[in-house]
Amino acid sequence: MSTTPAPRSLLTRLVDDAAVFPPGNAPVDRAWSEHLELRRGRYADLLGPLLIGASGAANLVEAAAAAPPPEDLETGTGHGPLPIGVGVIARPGTPVEDLLTAVESITAADHVIVAGVELGHAEAAQAWDCVLDLGVPVAVEVPRAPETMLSVLDEIAARADANDRAIPTIAKLRTQSTPTAAVPSARELAEFLSAVRDRDLAFKLTGGLHHAVAHTAELPEGGSEDQHGVLNVLVATHFLEDGAGLTDLTATLEMRDAEALASLARSLDENGVGAVRARFVSFGCCGVTDPLDDLTDLGVLPR
């Protein structure tokens, strides 16, 4: 059995920092300062943008001005060599106008740069041109209902094709429970993965991927729920690109054999990694080091 870690590119920029969103709910100024600290830490290259809700953009601009990145202070400029990427999130039901205002605010600010935007499918349908004209990757959250999901994925693919895929247009699925819905089952997630492959779309996930391997989590309010693992999703995406069907994808997403999953991830070569990451862009997590620590413990990342 291989004990060599997986290619680091499997995890590069995989985890978007969702510290301000539930269940973390960090204040914006603390999320900003902790994000800067993470960017100086051992997982810096595995970290995606800091995610901020449209309503929190002004607070983020204030936090960045009050505590600029050290490299910006050293150069004496508004932007250092690598401005801090920010993903602007308009959760379903948020008016597109609020998203555009937030993007304008961040674009005009020092120290930060808009790395992408995310919005609900209903809002995207009303403003595709405005959103694509921003010139940054666009992630559209799809509904869970199967028939509606497929029609929305068709729409996302059609808009991507109309734009000659010049602007990355990404399908996004929520993988956490909400007050109105349970965590998507392994079968539901497998159906989503299969559908994005059939339409040659990239995808991202949001919420619920707090650990490397699928598990049952105890809930603070009592009871428990099954939660997905990011390592399961990475390995399932590898099988997806090899043509796996729903039965095999579902079984992979349900696996709880951590060592078997880790061994599969460690066996990937750079070509396999490239195919996985072209499809699976990133996931949002409010505690970004938790799944990465798990992956380190499993030998997927070096200690």
C-alpha angles and dihedrals in degrees: 000000000000117000093181111114120248117265105284089229087073088074104027110134089348100131118066113203107243096168094138093055129079134317090021097042093179117181110255096246092052092045089052095050093045091048090055089050091051089052088060093047139086094276097048095119092049093056123100126197126311107257119222131179116241090248091055098052095097091050090051092052089052092048092050092049092049095047110022121190110273093243090058091054090049094052095039091227134119091242126036122209090285115028113209110268116231128194111209113215126201104182116213109292095030111122115248088232089066090052093050092048091051092049091050091051094051093042090056094047131091124244097022138075131192107252097178146325133238129198144156122277095244092055093044090053089059097048113023094139094049093049097045090047088066086077096222131106113286122209117194119200111226126211121251098232104104101226093043091046092055094049091049091049088051089053093048091050092048092052091047091051092047087056091047084242089282091137112049106246110193134191113227127200126190109230099183131083118260132194088268104036141037124234109289110262121245088254092053091050091047090052090052092050092049092048095052090048091051089054095040092239128149117231142203131194130216132201134005100047096113096138140038098243133044111263146152112264128201111232123227091231091050134272126057142255138200112251131195125245125226092221089055089053093048092050092043089052089053090053089044090058089050090057101262117171130226096274094056093041092051092049091051092050089051095049116121097178097112096187093050091051092046091050091053091050092047090052094060117111125210093269091053091046091050092054092048095049095043085062103032104049103174148309132230118238130173092209102042097179095055099076091036091054088051091051090050091051089052093051094246086116122036119250 
